[in-house]
Amino acid sequence: MPLPERQRLILKEVVDRYIRLREPVSSRMILEDYGLAVSSATVRNDMNDLERQGYIVKPYSSSGRIPTEKGYRFFVEWLLDLSELAKKEHFDIVETFEARVLDMGEAMRHAAFLLGSMTHYAAFVIPPRLEAARLERVVLARMSDRTAFLVIVSDTGIVEQGLIPLESATTEDEIEGMMRTINRTLRGASLEEVRRMATAEEATEDWHERPERQALDIVTRLLETRMSPRGVVDGLLHLLDALQDLIPQEAMARFSSLSRTIQDEEALPRALETARAGRRGIVVNISDLSLEGFEHWSVVSCDYGPHNGVLGVIAPLWMDYGRAMSAVTFVAGRLEALLVAARSRGRERSAHAA
């Protein structure tokens, strides 16, 4: 029998936290970290049910829980379902229109976690270049006189969403007018073109009404924050295990230097763009990635489409290259299939709308 939704969320969090921190997980940790809007007693009861069903276990009487083999199998099956567009937990449902669209940020986090778990190395996922992505639609929903909910959807999924303040009181009709005008004028434009539209002289004729100009300014400001190709990194702690044969001081020095460099969210994407030099498929850099702190590390990377995203793993020079290349190729293919499917559905929606 399928697990109830809340128990599925709790089980995912138990497995995720245990893999990352290697310590038993308590109900208090679940409430603090996951933010479930239920009582601690409810979480304890759900964890007791999961234990009775064999998904988690207490290593000793007064401890939190750790996953069993059954719990790990559930978690892996969930990760491998990334390409199933019907899975609600992987996609945001935008209430103002019927079809589901891909949440790119969520897909990147899942892909990075999957790749790190498969290889036991540090994994990274860098998003596709948004400059080349095409605007599919903008969705605006009025929440109050001076607040609206905005969703910007590209051909690769949701680019940005959230509540936005409005300069003046706005009616439902004005909100709908903004949305229709933006979608009619900008659908199919690249996001870079949309981002520059607010300051382009030729835009003034089409955007002469204040509500439409205000909506375009809001869209532009949101896009400005997303044009830098910042990625997701997962599994850095795996590298400490990989360095365990070194003298502890040397291991920590290498790990700390690498960690400091990765904290610069734009450094790794820039270095990979230079190292790959437009090449497709697998590229391996052995201690020659032009980043401080990467002198003792190898990087296996692969592009995925559309719009040339990059993912890969970071590991010591003695990494298992065969396993790393196989895992990177597999996850890149899964993520690309996910994006292509989302784009195909977007084109179908656009064709129906036309």
C-alpha contacts under 8 A as a table, 3 or more apart, distances in Angstrom:
res1	aa1	res2	aa2	distance
3	L	7	Q	6.20
3	L	8	R	6.02
4	P	7	Q	5.40
4	P	8	R	6.29
5	E	8	R	5.05
5	E	9	L	6.36
6	R	9	L	5.11
6	R	10	I	6.24
7	Q	10	I	4.98
7	Q	11	L	6.00
7	Q	46	D	6.03
7	Q	47	M	7.60
7	Q	50	L	7.38
8	R	11	L	5.16
8	R	12	K	6.16
9	L	12	K	5.20
9	L	13	E	6.27
10	I	13	E	5.12
10	I	14	V	6.18
10	I	30	I	7.13
10	I	43	V	7.89
10	I	46	D	7.95
10	I	47	M	7.64
11	L	14	V	5.07
11	L	15	V	6.25
11	L	50	L	7.64
11	L	55	Y	7.75
11	L	71	G	7.37
12	K	15	V	5.34
12	K	16	D	5.93
12	K	75	F	6.27
13	E	16	D	5.01
13	E	17	R	5.86
13	E	30	I	7.04
13	E	34	Y	7.49
14	V	17	R	5.37
14	V	18	Y	6.03
14	V	25	V	6.01
14	V	30	I	7.56
14	V	65	R	7.53
14	V	66	I	6.93
14	V	67	P	7.04
15	V	18	Y	5.18
15	V	19	I	6.07
15	V	66	I	7.17
15	V	67	P	5.79
15	V	71	G	7.22
15	V	72	Y	6.89
15	V	75	F	7.08
16	D	19	I	5.34
16	D	20	R	6.30
17	R	20	R	5.13
17	R	21	L	5.91
17	R	22	R	7.55
17	R	23	E	7.96
17	R	25	V	7.19
18	Y	21	L	5.26
18	Y	22	R	4.75
18	Y	23	E	5.60
18	Y	24	P	6.42
18	Y	25	V	6.73
18	Y	66	I	6.55
18	Y	67	P	7.59
19	I	22	R	5.64
20	R	235	G	7.24
20	R	237	L	7.42
23	E	66	I	7.59
24	P	58	K	7.83
24	P	59	P	7.94
24	P	63	S	6.58
24	P	64	G	4.67
24	P	65	R	4.95
24	P	66	I	5.18
25	V	29	M	6.43
25	V	30	I	7.47
25	V	64	G	4.66
25	V	65	R	5.07
25	V	66	I	6.42
26	S	29	M	5.29
26	S	30	I	6.59
26	S	63	S	7.51
26	S	64	G	4.33
26	S	65	R	6.36
27	S	30	I	5.06
27	S	31	L	6.34
27	S	40	S	6.52
27	S	43	V	5.93
27	S	44	R	5.82
27	S	47	M	7.64
27	S	64	G	7.56
28	R	31	L	5.20
28	R	32	E	6.14
28	R	40	S	6.84
29	M	32	E	5.13
29	M	33	D	5.86
29	M	34	Y	7.95
30	I	33	D	5.43
30	I	34	Y	5.46
30	I	35	G	7.37
30	I	36	L	7.75
30	I	43	V	7.93
31	L	34	Y	5.59
31	L	35	G	5.22
31	L	36	L	5.75
31	L	40	S	7.08
31	L	43	V	7.84
32	E	35	G	5.78
38	V	42	T	6.40
38	V	43	V	7.27
39	S	42	T	5.27
39	S	43	V	6.64
40	S	43	V	5.13
40	S	44	R	6.15
41	A	44	R	5.04
41	A	45	N	6.15
42	T	45	N	5.13
42	T	46	D	6.23
43	V	46	D	5.05
43	V	47	M	6.14
44	R	47	M	5.07
44	R	48	N	6.13
45	N	48	N	5.01
45	N	49	D	6.29
46	D	49	D	5.05
46	D	50	L	6.26
47	M	50	L	4.96
47	M	51	E	6.11
47	M	56	I	7.87
48	N	51	E	5.02
48	N	52	R	6.21
49	D	52	R	5.10
49	D	53	Q	6.28
50	L	53	Q	5.12
50	L	54	G	6.34
50	L	55	Y	5.43
50	L	56	I	6.14
51	E	54	G	5.10
51	E	55	Y	5.69
51	E	56	I	4.84
51	E	57	V	5.60
52	R	55	Y	7.77
54	G	57	V	7.21
54	G	68	T	6.92
54	G	70	K	6.60
54	G	71	G	7.47
55	Y	67	P	6.12
55	Y	68	T	5.48
55	Y	69	E	7.42
55	Y	70	K	5.25
55	Y	71	G	4.20
55	Y	72	Y	7.91
56	I	65	R	5.97
56	I	66	I	5.46
56	I	67	P	4.34
56	I	68	T	5.12
56	I	70	K	7.97
56	I	71	G	6.16
57	V	65	R	5.22
57	V	66	I	5.54
57	V	67	P	6.37
57	V	68	T	6.48
58	K	61	S	6.39
58	K	62	S	7.87
58	K	63	S	6.07
58	K	64	G	6.03
58	K	65	R	4.67
58	K	66	I	6.35
59	P	63	S	6.77
59	P	64	G	7.89
59	P	65	R	7.03
59	P	66	I	7.16
60	Y	63	S	5.64
67	P	70	K	7.62
67	P	71	G	5.13
67	P	72	Y	6.27
68	T	71	G	4.98
68	T	72	Y	6.30
69	E	72	Y	5.07
69	E	73	R	6.15
70	K	73	R	5.08
70	K	74	F	6.29
71	G	74	F	5.17
71	G	75	F	6.33
72	Y	75	F	5.04
72	Y	76	V	6.16
73	R	76	V	5.17
73	R	77	E	6.10
74	F	77	E	5.24
74	F	78	W	6.23
75	F	78	W	5.07
75	F	79	L	6.30
76	V	79	L	5.02
76	V	80	L	6.11
77	E	80	L	5.10
77	E	81	D	6.28
78	W	81	D	5.23
78	W	82	L	7.39
79	L	82	L	5.84
79	L	110	H	6.89
79	L	114	L	6.52
80	L	83	S	7.42
81	D	84	E	5.33
81	D	87	K	7.68
82	L	85	L	7.57
82	L	90	H	7.05
82	L	107	A	7.34
82	L	110	H	7.70
82	L	334	R	7.58
82	L	335	L	7.86
82	L	338	L	7.39
83	S	334	R	6.52
83	S	335	L	7.38
83	S	337	A	6.91
83	S	338	L	5.10
84	E	87	K	5.91
84	E	338	L	7.96
85	L	88	K	7.79
85	L	90	H	7.81
85	L	91	F	7.66
85	L	338	L	7.83
87	K	90	H	5.86
87	K	91	F	7.10
88	K	91	F	5.41
88	K	92	D	7.27
88	K	93	I	7.76
89	E	92	D	7.70
90	H	102	L	7.83
90	H	103	D	7.42
90	H	106	E	6.84
90	H	107	A	7.11
91	F	100	R	6.98
91	F	101	V	6.65
91	F	102	L	5.53
91	F	103	D	5.58
91	F	106	E	7.78
92	D	100	R	6.90
92	D	101	V	6.92
92	D	102	L	7.07
92	D	103	D	6.23
93	I	99	A	7.74
93	I	100	R	5.45
93	I	101	V	7.28
94	V	97	F	6.14
94	V	98	E	7.48
94	V	99	A	7.78
94	V	100	R	6.76
94	V	101	V	7.93
95	E	98	E	7.02
96	T	139	V	7.23
96	T	141	A	7.04
99	A	349	R	7.87
101	V	153	V	7.88
101	V	157	G	5.62
101	V	158	I	6.64
101	V	342	A	6.52
101	V	346	G	7.79
102	L	107	A	7.70
102	L	156	T	7.26
102	L	157	G	4.53
102	L	158	I	6.04
102	L	339	L	7.69
102	L	342	A	6.25
103	D	106	E	5.48
103	D	107	A	6.34
103	D	157	G	5.84
103	D	158	I	5.22
103	D	159	V	7.77
104	M	107	A	5.07
104	M	108	M	6.13
104	M	127	P	7.93
104	M	156	T	7.41
104	M	157	G	5.89
104	M	158	I	6.21
104	M	159	V	7.22
105	G	108	M	5.16
105	G	109	R	6.32
106	E	109	R	5.18
106	E	110	H	6.26
107	A	110	H	5.20
107	A	111	A	6.06
107	A	335	L	7.61
108	M	111	A	5.06
108	M	112	A	6.09
108	M	125	V	6.01
108	M	126	I	7.78
108	M	127	P	7.39
108	M	232	V	6.76
109	R	112	A	5.22
109	R	113	F	6.17
109	R	125	V	7.74
109	R	232	V	6.32
109	R	234	D	7.91
110	H	113	F	5.13
110	H	114	L	6.03
111	A	114	L	5.06
111	A	115	L	6.08
111	A	125	V	7.25
111	A	331	V	6.68
111	A	335	L	7.12
112	A	115	L	5.18
112	A	116	G	6.08
112	A	123	A	5.45
112	A	124	F	5.56
112	A	125	V	5.80
112	A	232	V	6.82
112	A	233	V	6.53
112	A	234	D	5.74
112	A	311	L	7.93
113	F	116	G	5.16
113	F	117	S	6.03
113	F	123	A	7.27
113	F	234	D	5.79
113	F	235	G	7.08
114	L	117	S	5.13
114	L	118	M	6.10
114	L	331	V	7.77
115	L	118	M	5.15
115	L	119	T	6.24
115	L	123	A	5.97
115	L	312	G	7.83
115	L	313	V	7.65
115	L	327	A	6.61
115	L	328	V	6.87
115	L	331	V	6.61
116	G	119	T	5.39
116	G	120	H	5.29
116	G	121	Y	5.39
116	G	122	A	5.59
116	G	123	A	4.93
116	G	234	D	6.37
116	G	235	G	5.38
116	G	238	H	7.97
116	G	313	V	7.42
117	S	120	H	5.35
117	S	121	Y	7.65
117	S	235	G	7.52
118	M	327	A	6.77
119	T	323	R	7.01
119	T	324	A	6.15
119	T	327	A	6.93
120	H	235	G	7.24
120	H	238	H	5.45
120	H	239	L	7.77
121	Y	235	G	6.28
121	Y	236	L	7.09
121	Y	238	H	5.25
121	Y	239	L	5.92
121	Y	242	A	7.80
121	Y	313	V	6.22
121	Y	314	I	6.16
121	Y	315	A	5.65
122	A	233	V	7.06
122	A	234	D	5.83
122	A	235	G	4.47
122	A	236	L	4.70
122	A	237	L	7.45
122	A	238	H	6.25
122	A	239	L	6.52
122	A	313	V	5.48
122	A	314	I	5.16
122	A	315	A	6.63
123	A	233	V	5.65
123	A	234	D	5.28
123	A	235	G	6.14
123	A	236	L	7.64
123	A	311	L	7.53
123	A	312	G	5.73
123	A	313	V	4.31
123	A	314	I	6.30
124	F	231	G	6.78
124	F	232	V	5.45
124	F	233	V	4.31
124	F	234	D	6.33
124	F	311	L	5.47
124	F	312	G	5.53
124	F	313	V	6.18
125	V	231	G	5.43
125	V	232	V	5.23
125	V	233	V	6.64
125	V	309	G	7.72
125	V	310	V	6.06
125	V	311	L	4.21
125	V	312	G	6.70
126	I	229	P	6.50
126	I	230	R	6.27
126	I	231	G	4.09
126	I	232	V	6.47
126	I	269	P	6.74
126	I	309	G	5.66
126	I	310	V	5.13
126	I	311	L	5.88
127	P	229	P	6.14
127	P	230	R	7.07
127	P	231	G	6.13
127	P	309	G	4.86
127	P	310	V	6.82
128	P	229	P	7.48
128	P	304	Y	7.97
128	P	305	G	7.13
128	P	306	P	6.96
128	P	307	H	5.03
128	P	308	N	5.14
128	P	309	G	3.76
128	P	310	V	7.33
129	R	132	A	6.08
129	R	133	A	7.00
129	R	227	M	7.72
129	R	229	P	6.54
129	R	307	H	5.58
129	R	308	N	6.36
129	R	309	G	6.52
130	L	133	A	4.98
130	L	191	L	6.38
130	L	192	E	7.42
130	L	226	R	7.71
130	L	227	M	6.04
130	L	229	P	7.85
130	L	307	H	7.55
131	E	190	S	6.37
131	E	191	L	5.37
131	E	192	E	4.65
131	E	193	E	8.00
131	E	227	M	6.91
132	A	190	S	5.69
132	A	191	L	6.72
132	A	192	E	7.13
132	A	307	H	6.32
133	A	154	S	6.30
133	A	155	D	6.32
133	A	156	T	7.06
133	A	190	S	5.53
133	A	191	L	5.90
133	A	307	H	6.73
134	R	154	S	5.43
134	R	155	D	5.58
134	R	187	R	7.61
134	R	188	G	5.29
134	R	189	A	5.44
134	R	190	S	4.35
134	R	191	L	5.83
135	L	138	V	7.91
135	L	152	I	7.70
135	L	153	V	6.24
135	L	154	S	4.41
135	L	155	D	6.38
135	L	186	L	7.04
135	L	187	R	5.37
135	L	188	G	5.25
135	L	189	A	5.70
135	L	190	S	6.12
135	L	191	L	6.13
136	E	153	V	5.54
136	E	154	S	4.81
136	E	155	D	5.69
136	E	183	N	7.96
136	E	187	R	5.51
136	E	188	G	6.19
136	E	346	G	6.98
136	E	350	S	7.37
137	R	152	I	6.41
137	R	153	V	5.37
137	R	154	S	6.91
137	R	183	N	5.58
137	R	187	R	6.05
138	V	150	L	7.22
138	V	151	V	5.75
138	V	152	I	4.75
138	V	153	V	6.10
138	V	179	M	6.41
138	V	182	I	7.14
138	V	183	N	6.25
139	V	149	F	7.91
139	V	150	L	5.75
139	V	151	V	5.04
139	V	152	I	6.58
139	V	153	V	8.00
139	V	179	M	6.34
140	L	148	A	6.50
140	L	149	F	5.63
140	L	150	L	4.78
140	L	151	V	6.62
140	L	175	I	6.59
140	L	176	E	7.24
140	L	178	M	7.94
140	L	179	M	5.99
141	A	148	A	5.48
141	A	149	F	5.07
141	A	150	L	6.72
141	A	175	I	6.96
141	A	176	E	7.89
142	R	145	D	7.49
142	R	147	T	6.48
142	R	148	A	4.42
142	R	149	F	6.40
142	R	171	T	7.70
142	R	172	E	6.23
142	R	175	I	6.48
143	M	146	R	7.89
143	M	147	T	5.44
143	M	148	A	4.95
143	M	149	F	6.58
144	S	147	T	5.03
144	S	148	A	6.75
145	D	168	S	7.63
145	D	169	A	4.64
145	D	170	T	5.27
145	D	171	T	6.70
146	R	165	P	5.82
146	R	166	L	4.69
146	R	167	E	6.82
146	R	168	S	6.00
146	R	169	A	5.09
146	R	170	T	6.33
147	T	163	L	6.73
147	T	164	I	5.69
147	T	165	P	4.71
147	T	166	L	5.54
148	A	163	L	5.72
148	A	164	I	5.45
148	A	165	P	6.68
148	A	166	L	7.22
149	F	161	Q	7.36
149	F	162	G	5.62
149	F	163	L	4.49
149	F	164	I	6.14
150	L	160	E	7.91
150	L	161	Q	5.40
150	L	162	G	5.59
150	L	163	L	6.28
150	L	164	I	6.82
151	V	158	I	7.13
151	V	159	V	7.74
151	V	160	E	5.93
151	V	161	Q	4.30
151	V	162	G	6.80
152	I	158	I	6.02
152	I	159	V	5.58
152	I	160	E	5.36
152	I	161	Q	6.29
152	I	219	V	7.55
153	V	156	T	7.78
153	V	157	G	5.60
153	V	158	I	4.49
153	V	159	V	5.71
153	V	160	E	7.44
154	S	157	G	5.20
154	S	158	I	6.13
154	S	159	V	6.38
155	D	342	A	7.30
155	D	343	R	4.90
155	D	346	G	6.28
155	D	347	R	7.83
156	T	306	P	7.55
156	T	339	L	5.63
156	T	340	V	7.52
156	T	342	A	6.32
156	T	343	R	5.59
157	G	339	L	7.51
157	G	342	A	6.62
157	G	343	R	7.41
158	I	161	Q	7.34
159	V	223	L	7.88
159	V	226	R	7.65
160	E	222	L	6.86
160	E	223	L	7.51
160	E	226	R	8.00
164	I	218	I	7.75
166	L	169	A	7.16
166	L	170	T	7.57
166	L	214	Q	7.84
167	E	214	Q	7.73
170	T	174	E	6.15
170	T	175	I	6.84
171	T	174	E	5.19
171	T	175	I	6.33
172	E	175	I	5.13
172	E	176	E	6.21
173	D	176	E	5.13
173	D	177	G	6.05
174	E	177	G	4.91
174	E	178	M	6.17
174	E	211	P	6.86
175	I	178	M	5.14
175	I	179	M	6.36
175	I	211	P	7.87
176	E	179	M	5.13
176	E	180	R	6.16
177	G	180	R	5.18
177	G	181	T	6.08
177	G	212	E	7.66
178	M	181	T	5.31
178	M	182	I	6.15
178	M	211	P	6.34
178	M	212	E	4.95
178	M	215	A	6.32
179	M	182	I	5.34
179	M	183	N	6.09
180	R	183	N	5.27
180	R	184	R	5.93
181	T	184	R	5.17
181	T	185	T	6.02
181	T	212	E	7.07
182	I	185	T	5.27
182	I	186	L	5.64
182	I	187	R	7.57
182	I	212	E	7.40
182	I	216	L	7.32
183	N	186	L	5.42
183	N	187	R	5.16
184	R	187	R	6.14
186	L	189	A	5.43
186	L	194	V	7.09
189	A	193	E	6.25
189	A	194	V	6.60
190	S	193	E	5.17
190	S	194	V	6.38
191	L	194	V	4.88
191	L	195	R	5.99
191	L	223	L	7.66
192	E	195	R	5.01
192	E	196	R	6.33
193	E	196	R	5.27
193	E	197	M	6.08
194	V	197	M	5.06
194	V	198	A	7.73
194	V	220	T	6.87
195	R	198	A	6.95
195	R	219	V	7.74
195	R	220	T	4.86
195	R	221	R	7.85
195	R	223	L	6.26
195	R	224	E	6.83
196	R	199	T	5.90
196	R	200	A	6.32
196	R	220	T	7.52
197	M	200	A	5.08
197	M	203	A	6.08
197	M	216	L	7.98
197	M	220	T	7.85
198	A	203	A	6.81
198	A	213	R	7.89
198	A	216	L	6.56
198	A	217	D	6.11
198	A	220	T	6.92
199	T	203	A	7.59
200	A	203	A	5.50
200	A	204	T	7.59
201	E	204	T	5.93
202	E	205	E	6.53
202	E	206	D	7.97
203	A	206	D	5.62
203	A	207	W	6.14
204	T	207	W	5.12
204	T	208	H	5.82
205	E	208	H	5.74
207	W	210	R	7.59
207	W	212	E	5.86
207	W	213	R	5.36
208	H	212	E	7.49
208	H	213	R	6.85
209	E	212	E	5.58
209	E	213	R	6.24
210	R	213	R	5.04
210	R	214	Q	5.99
211	P	214	Q	5.05
211	P	215	A	6.18
212	E	215	A	5.05
212	E	216	L	6.21
213	R	216	L	5.16
213	R	217	D	6.20
214	Q	217	D	5.13
214	Q	218	I	6.31
215	A	218	I	5.13
215	A	219	V	6.30
216	L	219	V	5.10
216	L	220	T	6.08
217	D	220	T	5.07
217	D	221	R	6.18
218	I	221	R	5.23
218	I	222	L	6.38
219	V	222	L	5.31
219	V	223	L	6.27
220	T	223	L	5.11
220	T	224	E	6.19
221	R	224	E	5.18
221	R	225	T	6.97
222	L	225	T	5.62
222	L	226	R	7.08
223	L	226	R	5.20
223	L	227	M	6.40
224	E	227	M	5.75
225	T	228	S	7.31
226	R	229	P	7.39
228	S	266	E	7.25
229	P	266	E	6.81
229	P	269	P	6.56
230	R	265	E	5.45
230	R	266	E	5.66
230	R	269	P	6.96
231	G	265	E	6.78
231	G	266	E	7.95
231	G	269	P	7.37
233	V	236	L	7.54
235	G	238	H	5.43
235	G	239	L	7.67
236	L	239	L	5.69
236	L	240	L	7.75
236	L	259	S	7.89
237	L	240	L	5.49
237	L	241	D	7.32
238	H	241	D	5.45
238	H	242	A	6.56
239	L	242	A	4.81
239	L	243	L	6.21
239	L	255	F	7.34
239	L	315	A	6.59
239	L	316	P	7.74
240	L	243	L	5.13
240	L	244	Q	6.32
240	L	251	A	7.35
240	L	252	M	7.93
240	L	255	F	7.18
241	D	244	Q	5.28
242	A	245	D	7.70
242	A	315	A	7.57
242	A	316	P	7.05
243	L	246	L	5.69
243	L	251	A	5.70
243	L	316	P	7.48
244	Q	247	I	7.74
244	Q	248	P	7.40
244	Q	251	A	7.20
246	L	250	E	6.49
246	L	251	A	5.71
247	I	250	E	5.36
247	I	251	A	6.15
248	P	251	A	5.02
248	P	252	M	6.13
249	Q	252	M	5.29
249	Q	253	A	6.16
250	E	253	A	5.06
250	E	254	R	6.27
251	A	254	R	5.37
251	A	255	F	6.17
252	M	255	F	5.01
252	M	256	S	5.83
253	A	256	S	5.25
253	A	257	S	6.13
254	R	257	S	5.31
254	R	258	L	6.26
254	R	293	G	6.98
254	R	296	H	7.37
255	F	258	L	5.24
255	F	259	S	6.10
256	S	259	S	5.04
256	S	260	R	6.15
257	S	260	R	5.32
257	S	261	T	6.51
257	S	292	E	7.57
257	S	293	G	4.82
257	S	294	F	7.96
258	L	261	T	5.33
258	L	262	I	6.34
258	L	292	E	7.64
258	L	293	G	4.75
258	L	294	F	6.18
259	S	262	I	5.17
259	S	263	Q	6.36
260	R	263	Q	5.33
260	R	264	D	7.46
261	T	264	D	5.79
261	T	267	A	7.29
261	T	291	L	7.43
261	T	292	E	6.65
261	T	293	G	6.59
262	I	265	E	6.41
262	I	267	A	7.08
262	I	268	L	6.68
264	D	267	A	5.49
264	D	268	L	7.67
265	E	268	L	6.88
265	E	269	P	7.79
266	E	269	P	5.61
266	E	270	R	6.30
267	A	270	R	5.33
267	A	271	A	6.20
267	A	291	L	7.66
268	L	271	A	5.13
268	L	272	L	6.05
268	L	291	L	7.68
269	P	272	L	5.24
269	P	273	E	6.13
270	R	273	E	5.19
270	R	274	T	6.42
271	A	274	T	5.21
271	A	275	A	6.12
271	A	289	L	6.75
271	A	290	S	6.09
271	A	291	L	6.78
272	L	275	A	4.93
272	L	276	R	5.83
272	L	289	L	7.53
273	E	276	R	5.40
273	E	277	A	6.07
273	E	278	G	7.36
274	T	277	A	5.25
275	A	285	N	7.77
275	A	289	L	6.70
275	A	290	S	7.83
276	R	279	R	5.39
276	R	280	R	7.94
276	R	283	V	6.67
279	R	283	V	7.70
280	R	283	V	7.91
280	R	302	C	7.17
280	R	303	D	6.16
281	G	301	S	7.94
281	G	302	C	5.05
281	G	303	D	5.76
282	I	300	V	6.90
282	I	301	S	5.63
282	I	302	C	4.53
282	I	303	D	7.38
282	I	325	M	7.16
282	I	329	T	7.38
283	V	300	V	5.92
283	V	301	S	5.36
283	V	302	C	6.30
284	V	298	S	7.20
284	V	299	V	5.75
284	V	300	V	4.55
284	V	301	S	6.43
285	N	288	D	5.73
285	N	289	L	6.01
285	N	298	S	5.52
285	N	299	V	5.10
285	N	300	V	6.49
286	I	289	L	7.33
286	I	297	W	6.54
286	I	298	S	4.32
286	I	299	V	6.50
286	I	317	L	6.69
287	S	294	F	6.18
287	S	295	E	4.68
287	S	296	H	5.43
287	S	297	W	5.14
287	S	298	S	5.40
287	S	299	V	7.97
287	S	317	L	7.33
288	D	294	F	7.51
288	D	295	E	6.60
288	D	298	S	7.89
289	L	294	F	6.43
289	L	295	E	7.51
289	L	299	V	7.75
290	S	294	F	7.51
291	L	294	F	5.65
291	L	295	E	7.81
292	E	295	E	7.14
293	G	296	H	7.45
294	F	297	W	5.20
294	F	298	S	7.67
296	H	316	P	6.40
296	H	317	L	6.50
297	W	314	I	6.69
297	W	315	A	5.65
297	W	316	P	4.60
297	W	317	L	5.36
298	S	314	I	5.86
298	S	315	A	5.54
298	S	316	P	5.83
298	S	317	L	5.29
298	S	319	M	7.72
299	V	312	G	7.04
299	V	313	V	5.75
299	V	314	I	4.68
299	V	315	A	6.65
300	V	312	G	5.36
300	V	313	V	5.45
300	V	314	I	6.75
300	V	324	A	7.03
300	V	325	M	6.63
300	V	328	V	7.54
301	S	310	V	6.68
301	S	311	L	5.55
301	S	312	G	4.07
301	S	313	V	6.61
301	S	328	V	6.96
302	C	310	V	5.62
302	C	311	L	5.62
302	C	312	G	6.12
302	C	328	V	6.63
302	C	329	T	6.71
302	C	332	A	6.79
303	D	308	N	5.85
303	D	309	G	5.53
303	D	310	V	4.28
303	D	311	L	6.41
303	D	332	A	6.92
304	Y	307	H	7.84
304	Y	308	N	5.64
304	Y	309	G	5.19
304	Y	310	V	5.93
304	Y	311	L	7.60
304	Y	332	A	5.47
304	Y	333	G	6.96
304	Y	335	L	7.16
304	Y	336	E	5.37
305	G	308	N	5.02
305	G	309	G	6.08
305	G	336	E	5.29
305	G	339	L	7.34
305	G	340	V	7.66
306	P	309	G	7.39
306	P	336	E	7.00
306	P	339	L	7.06
306	P	340	V	6.98
311	L	328	V	7.21
311	L	332	A	6.85
312	G	328	V	5.66
313	V	324	A	7.14
313	V	328	V	7.35
315	A	318	W	7.78
315	A	319	M	5.83
316	P	319	M	5.55
319	M	324	A	7.77
320	D	323	R	5.56
320	D	324	A	6.17
321	Y	324	A	4.98
321	Y	325	M	5.95
322	G	325	M	5.35
322	G	326	S	6.15
323	R	326	S	5.17
323	R	327	A	6.13
324	A	327	A	5.24
324	A	328	V	6.04
325	M	328	V	5.14
325	M	329	T	6.04
326	S	329	T	5.28
326	S	330	F	6.17
327	A	330	F	5.07
327	A	331	V	6.17
328	V	331	V	5.37
328	V	332	A	6.00
329	T	332	A	5.19
329	T	333	G	6.16
330	F	333	G	5.22
330	F	334	R	6.33
331	V	334	R	4.98
331	V	335	L	6.11
332	A	335	L	5.22
332	A	336	E	6.00
333	G	336	E	5.12
333	G	337	A	6.07
334	R	337	A	5.18
334	R	338	L	6.27
335	L	338	L	5.02
335	L	339	L	6.32
336	E	339	L	5.13
336	E	340	V	6.07
337	A	340	V	5.14
337	A	341	A	6.03
338	L	341	A	5.26
338	L	342	A	6.25
339	L	342	A	5.02
339	L	343	R	6.13
340	V	343	R	5.03
340	V	344	S	6.11
341	A	344	S	5.10
341	A	345	R	6.26
342	A	345	R	5.21
342	A	346	G	6.16
343	R	346	G	4.89
343	R	347	R	6.24
344	S	347	R	5.15
344	S	348	E	6.29
345	R	348	E	4.98
345	R	349	R	6.19
346	G	349	R	5.07
346	G	350	S	6.17
347	R	350	S	4.97
347	R	351	A	6.05
348	E	351	A	5.08
348	E	352	H	6.22
349	R	352	H	5.15
349	R	353	A	6.07
350	S	353	A	4.97
350	S	354	A	6.12
351	A	354	A	5.12
